[in-house]
Each structure stands twice: as C-alpha cells, then as structure tokens.
Amino acid sequence: MTIREAAAALKARIVQDEFEDAALDGAYTSDLLSDVMANARDGGALITIQAHKNTVAVATLVNITAIIICNNRPLPDDMIEAARNEGIAVLLTAENQFTVSGKLWALFKG
C-alpha cells in the first residue's frame, strides 16, 4: 500500500504532497519522539499528535516516509516546510491515534 492509498483509505487529508509515493512498510504510533527514534521502522508511517518541526527531524533520522497527525491538530508552517524539504508526506485526520492505528493494521493485514 502506498502513502496515497493509505491516505485515501483513512480519508486523511494530504497536507504536504511533495513526496515519493512509496509503499509503506508498516507504521508506528507514539507521541514520545525518543520512543519513535528507538522503535519506529524504516520506511513506515508515524501516527502521532506531535505537530511540530521536531517530529519531522525525528522522522528523517529513522527514515519515516509519512507522518499522520491525528485529532486535527493545527500544523505549523515550519513543520510543513521541513517535511517538504525532506520529502516526507504529512497527512491530517480528525480521528485519534487508536482509530488510525487500528485502521492501518487492518489494511496491512488485509
């Protein structure tokens, strides 16, 4: 499943759309960025409410290809710009992390 396919399935809005539409290799859910650095998988998506520039920096460190921001958190311009510079997709959804994680899990298992 590609990033754009995941966005469509989740009905998430793609906020930063300058990225390679690569296949997602799993996902990781966390709001603690040090936990993301230690445990997220290369090539996966990050599901979080941490809507700031540091989230992009951590995603870059562990080669996350998409950040899914939950609960319709406001996205600062510097976060979107940083993601654009790194080629990381940023998706926004009104749903919470639990719901998004469950939906992605089902899509990956299906």
N, CA and C of each residue as an Amber inpcrd file, in Angstrom:
protein
   330
   0.8500000  -1.1750000   0.0000000   0.0000000   0.0000000   0.0000000
   0.8980000   1.2410000   0.0000000   0.6040000   2.1540000  -0.9080000
   1.3900000   3.3810000  -0.9850000   0.8670000   4.4180000   0.0100000
   1.6170000   5.4890000   0.1550000   1.2080000   6.5690000   1.0520000
  -0.1280000   7.1490000   0.6030000  -0.2730000   7.4090000  -0.6780000
  -1.5280000   7.9910000  -1.1770000  -2.7070000   7.0200000  -1.0090000
  -2.4620000   5.7280000  -1.1970000  -3.5190000   4.7370000  -0.9670000
  -3.9220000   4.7110000   0.5040000  -2.9420000   4.8080000   1.3880000
  -3.2390000   4.8360000   2.8250000  -4.0390000   6.0850000   3.1710000
  -3.6510000   7.2240000   2.6180000  -4.3840000   8.4670000   2.8790000
  -5.8330000   8.3440000   2.4270000  -6.0330000   7.7860000   1.2450000
  -7.3920000   7.6140000   0.7340000  -8.1950000   6.6640000   1.6210000
  -7.5900000   5.5580000   2.0160000  -8.2930000   4.5830000   2.8590000
  -8.6440000   5.1690000   4.2210000  -7.7720000   6.0270000   4.7390000
  -8.0210000   6.6500000   6.0410000  -8.8970000   7.9010000   5.9300000
  -9.1350000   8.3450000   4.6970000  -9.8390000   9.6070000   4.4640000
  -9.1000000  10.7570000   5.1410000  -7.7730000  10.6750000   5.0840000
  -6.9130000  11.7120000   5.6480000  -6.5420000  12.7040000   4.5540000
  -6.3800000  13.9410000   4.9460000  -6.0020000  14.9910000   4.0020000
  -4.4780000  15.0370000   3.8880000  -3.9750000  15.0310000   2.6740000
  -2.5350000  15.1560000   2.4520000  -2.2060000  16.6430000   2.4830000
  -1.4810000  17.0560000   3.5000000  -1.1510000  18.4580000   3.7000000
   0.1570000  18.8150000   2.9900000   1.1150000  17.9210000   3.0540000
   2.4010000  18.1130000   2.3730000   2.4690000  17.0260000   1.3220000
   2.3510000  17.4260000   0.0490000   2.1990000  16.4290000  -1.0110000
   3.3970000  16.3110000  -1.9480000   4.5280000  16.8690000  -1.5670000
   5.7320000  16.7410000  -2.3820000   6.6030000  15.6190000  -1.8060000
   6.2820000  14.3830000  -2.2040000   6.9800000  13.2070000  -1.7010000
   6.8830000  12.0990000  -2.7400000   7.7700000  11.1340000  -2.6050000
   7.6960000   9.9420000  -3.4410000   6.6100000   9.0420000  -2.8640000
   5.6800000   8.6240000  -3.7070000   4.5600000   7.8040000  -3.2380000
   5.0000000   6.3490000  -3.0920000   5.8600000   6.1230000  -2.1280000
   6.4410000   4.8020000  -1.9000000   5.4710000   3.9090000  -1.1320000
   5.7490000   2.6290000  -1.1830000   4.9870000   1.6680000  -0.3870000
   5.3530000   1.8440000   1.0810000   4.3450000   1.8360000   1.9360000
   4.5910000   1.9040000   3.3770000   4.9990000   0.5310000   3.8830000
   5.9770000   0.5390000   4.7540000   6.4540000  -0.7020000   5.3520000
   6.0990000  -0.7120000   6.8280000   4.7990000  -0.6370000   7.1170000
   4.3350000  -0.6440000   8.4950000   4.0720000   0.7530000   9.0150000
   3.8060000   0.8290000  10.3140000   3.5310000   2.1020000  10.9760000
   3.9030000   1.9780000  12.4410000   4.1080000   3.1210000  13.0700000
   4.4260000   3.1680000  14.4920000   3.6390000   4.3070000  15.1050000
   3.0350000   4.0560000  16.2580000   2.2260000   5.0560000  16.9410000
   2.9070000   5.4600000  18.2370000   3.2220000   6.7440000  18.3500000
   3.8130000   7.2500000  19.5830000   3.7970000   8.7630000  19.5670000
   3.7110000   9.3480000  20.7620000   3.8260000  10.7910000  20.9150000
   5.1230000  11.1640000  21.6110000   5.9200000  10.1750000  21.9420000
   7.2120000  10.4060000  22.5820000   8.2930000  10.2270000  21.5130000
   8.9050000  11.3200000  21.1040000   9.8130000  11.2650000  19.9640000
  11.0450000  10.4110000  20.2150000  11.5200000  10.3370000  21.4470000
  12.6510000   9.4460000  21.7340000  12.2530000   7.9880000  21.5480000
  11.0000000   7.6570000  21.8360000  10.4830000   6.3140000  21.6090000
  10.4320000   6.0230000  20.1110000  10.0270000   7.0070000  19.3310000
   9.9880000   6.8510000  17.8770000  11.3990000   6.5750000  17.3580000
  12.3840000   7.3290000  17.8300000  13.7680000   7.1220000  17.3840000
  14.2580000   5.7110000  17.7040000  13.8360000   5.1830000  18.8240000
  14.3050000   3.8680000  19.2550000  13.5620000   2.7090000  18.6050000
  12.3070000   2.9270000  18.1940000  11.4790000   1.7770000  17.8140000
  10.7800000   1.8240000  16.4620000  10.6990000   2.9740000  15.8350000
   9.9820000   3.0530000  14.5540000  10.7580000   2.3280000  13.4640000
  10.0200000   1.8130000  12.4920000  10.6210000   1.0510000  11.3990000
  10.9400000   1.9370000  10.2140000  12.0300000   1.6300000   9.5880000
  12.4530000   2.2850000   8.3640000  11.3650000   2.1450000   7.2980000
  11.0020000   3.2470000   6.6520000  10.0260000   3.1970000   5.5680000
   8.5770000   3.1430000   5.9980000   8.3210000   3.3400000   7.2640000
   6.9470000   3.2740000   7.7520000   6.3260000   4.6450000   7.9410000
   5.1370000   4.6370000   8.5020000   4.4200000   5.8650000   8.8350000
   4.4810000   6.0750000  10.3370000   4.4780000   7.3310000  10.7460000
   4.3910000   7.6890000  12.1540000   3.0040000   8.2410000  12.4140000
   2.3120000   7.6820000  13.3970000   0.9780000   8.1280000  13.7930000
   1.1450000   8.8470000  15.1310000   0.7870000  10.1410000  15.1750000
   1.0800000  10.9510000  16.3580000   0.1890000  12.1820000  16.4230000
   0.2580000  12.8810000  17.5570000  -0.3510000  14.2040000  17.6730000
   0.7340000  15.2750000  17.7590000   1.9840000  14.8850000  17.6730000
   3.1000000  15.8270000  17.7830000   3.2590000  16.6020000  16.4780000
   2.5910000  17.7340000  16.3920000   2.5830000  18.5380000  15.1740000
   3.5640000  19.6980000  15.3060000   4.8420000  19.3830000  15.0980000
   5.8610000  20.4310000  15.1190000   7.0860000  19.9670000  14.3360000
   7.9890000  20.8980000  14.1310000   9.1630000  20.6740000  13.2910000
  10.0410000  19.5280000  13.7950000  10.1210000  19.3390000  15.1060000
  10.9620000  18.2610000  15.6540000  10.4630000  16.8770000  15.2390000
   9.1700000  16.7530000  15.0040000   8.6280000  15.4780000  14.5370000
   9.2210000  15.1170000  13.1780000   9.3870000  16.1070000  12.3280000
   9.9920000  15.8900000  11.0130000  11.4560000  15.5000000  11.1650000
  12.1650000  16.1540000  12.0740000  13.5760000  15.8220000  12.3020000
  13.7300000  14.3730000  12.7430000  12.8760000  13.9240000  13.6370000
  12.9300000  12.5330000  14.1010000  12.5550000  11.5880000  12.9680000
  11.5520000  11.9300000  12.2030000  11.1430000  11.0940000  11.0650000
  12.3080000  10.9350000  10.0870000  13.0390000  11.9950000   9.8720000
  14.2010000  11.9410000   8.9800000  15.2650000  11.0010000   9.5250000
  15.5020000  11.0580000  10.8250000  16.5290000  10.2030000  11.4470000
  16.2600000   8.7200000  11.2580000  14.9830000   8.3330000  11.3220000
  14.6480000   6.9100000  11.2390000  14.0190000   6.5230000   9.8990000
  14.0900000   7.4360000   8.9350000  13.6260000   7.1840000   7.5740000
  12.1340000   6.8540000   7.5100000  11.3420000   7.6090000   8.2540000
   9.8880000   7.5080000   8.1640000   9.4560000   8.2670000   6.9200000
   8.5410000   7.6950000   6.1490000   8.1530000   8.3140000   4.8860000
   6.8610000   9.1160000   4.9680000   6.0810000   8.9240000   6.0290000
   4.8280000   9.6580000   6.1850000   4.5460000   9.8960000   7.6630000
   4.0740000  11.0900000   7.9580000   3.6480000  11.4400000   9.3100000
   2.1420000  11.6660000   9.2530000   1.4180000  10.9450000  10.0900000
  -0.0300000  11.0960000  10.1600000  -0.3520000  11.8090000  11.4680000
  -0.8200000  13.0390000  11.3520000  -1.1730000  13.8360000  12.5210000
  -2.6540000  13.6320000  12.8050000  -2.9590000  13.2620000  14.0390000
  -4.3240000  12.9340000  14.4400000  -4.9950000  14.0970000  15.1780000
  -6.2910000  13.9490000  15.4000000  -7.1170000  14.8930000  16.1570000
  -7.1580000  16.2870000  15.5510000  -6.9360000  16.3740000  14.2370000
  -6.9700000  17.6690000  13.5400000  -6.1070000  18.7290000  14.2190000
  -4.9620000  18.3130000  14.7200000  -4.0340000  19.2750000  15.3360000
  -3.6340000  20.3220000  14.3050000  -3.5170000  21.5670000  14.7280000
  -3.0350000  22.5920000  13.7990000  -1.5840000  22.3040000  13.4060000
  -1.2840000  22.5000000  12.1340000   0.0590000  22.2150000  11.6260000
   0.7950000  23.5280000  11.3680000   1.9110000  23.7430000  12.0570000
   2.6530000  24.9790000  11.8270000   3.3490000  24.9570000  10.4630000
   3.4770000  26.1270000   9.8860000   4.1010000  26.2450000   8.5700000
   5.5210000  25.7000000   8.5430000   6.2830000  25.8970000   9.6340000
   7.6710000  25.4130000   9.6240000   7.7380000  23.8900000   9.6130000
   6.7300000  23.2250000  10.1560000   6.6860000  21.7620000  10.0890000
   6.4500000  21.3090000   8.6510000   5.4860000  21.9310000   7.9990000
   5.1690000  21.5640000   6.6160000   6.3590000  21.8460000   5.7100000
   7.0200000  22.9780000   5.9200000   8.1950000  23.3200000   5.1150000
   9.3270000  22.3190000   5.3330000   9.5650000  21.9400000   6.5850000
  10.6140000  20.9610000   6.8830000  10.2980000  19.6180000   6.2270000
   9.0460000  19.2010000   6.2940000   8.6470000  17.9370000   5.6650000
   8.8210000  18.0050000   4.1490000   8.4810000  19.1390000   3.5600000
   8.6560000  19.3200000   2.1200000  10.1400000  19.2080000   1.7510000
  10.9830000  19.8450000   2.5350000  12.4310000  19.7970000   2.2790000
  12.9900000  18.3870000   2.3840000  12.3760000  17.5660000   3.2260000
  12.8430000  16.1850000   3.4370000  12.0960000  15.1740000   2.5810000
  11.0490000  15.6040000   1.8880000  10.2660000  14.6890000   1.0630000
   9.4100000  13.7310000   1.8770000   8.9750000  14.1810000   3.0450000
   8.1340000  13.3600000   3.9260000   6.6850000  13.8120000   3.7800000
   5.7950000  12.8690000   3.5370000   4.3710000  13.1770000   3.4400000
   3.8270000  13.5360000   4.8180000   2.9190000  14.5040000   4.8520000
   2.2190000  14.8410000   6.0920000   0.7350000  14.7270000   5.8180000
   0.0760000  13.8750000   6.5980000  -1.3590000  13.6440000   6.4800000
  -2.0360000  14.1470000   7.7400000  -3.2490000  14.6120000   7.6000000
  -4.0180000  15.1180000   8.7310000  -5.3680000  14.4230000   8.7750000
  -5.7610000  13.9960000   9.9800000  -7.0450000  13.3290000  10.1670000
  -7.7020000  13.8110000  11.4570000  -9.0080000  13.7590000  11.4800000
  -9.7540000  14.1160000  12.6860000  -9.7720000  12.9630000  13.6930000
  -9.4400000  11.7670000  13.2340000  -9.5080000  10.5940000  14.1080000
  -8.3290000  10.5590000  15.0820000  -8.5010000   9.7990000  16.1590000
  -7.4300000   9.6910000  17.1480000  -6.4350000   8.5970000  16.7580000
  -5.3510000   8.5130000  17.5070000  -4.2780000   7.5720000  17.1830000
  -4.7440000   6.1200000  17.2470000  -5.5760000   5.7890000  18.2100000
  -6.0590000   4.4270000  18.3460000  -6.8170000   3.9900000  17.0940000
  -7.7130000   4.8430000  16.6490000  -8.5310000   4.5290000  15.4760000
  -7.6700000   4.4060000  14.2240000  -6.7770000   5.3600000  14.0160000
  -5.9120000   5.3300000  12.8350000  -5.0090000   4.1010000  12.8630000
  -4.4650000   3.7890000  14.0200000  -3.6030000   2.6080000  14.1470000
  -4.3660000   1.3360000  13.8080000  -5.5850000   1.2170000  14.3150000
  -6.4000000   0.0400000  14.0310000  -6.7430000  -0.0850000  12.5550000
  -7.0840000   1.0380000  11.9390000  -7.4130000   1.0060000  10.5130000
  -6.1910000   0.6120000   9.6780000  -5.0350000   1.1860000  10.0000000
  -3.8330000   0.8210000   9.2370000  -3.4610000  -0.6340000   9.4690000
  -3.5790000  -1.1000000  10.6980000  -3.2820000  -2.5030000  10.9900000
  -4.1590000  -3.4050000  10.1380000  -5.4390000  -3.0990000  10.0720000
  -6.3600000  -3.9100000   9.2640000  -5.9820000  -3.8620000   7.7730000
  -5.5810000  -2.6930000   7.2990000  -5.1810000  -2.5830000   5.9000000
  -3.9190000  -3.4040000   5.6010000  -2.9720000  -3.3760000   6.5170000
  -1.7430000  -4.1440000   6.3270000  -2.0050000  -5.6530000   6.4040000
  -2.9300000  -6.0490000   7.2650000  -3.2370000  -7.4850000   7.4280000
  -4.1030000  -8.0010000   6.2790000  -4.9030000  -7.0980000   5.6860000
  -5.8850000  -7.4990000   4.6930000  -5.2970000  -7.8840000   3.4160000
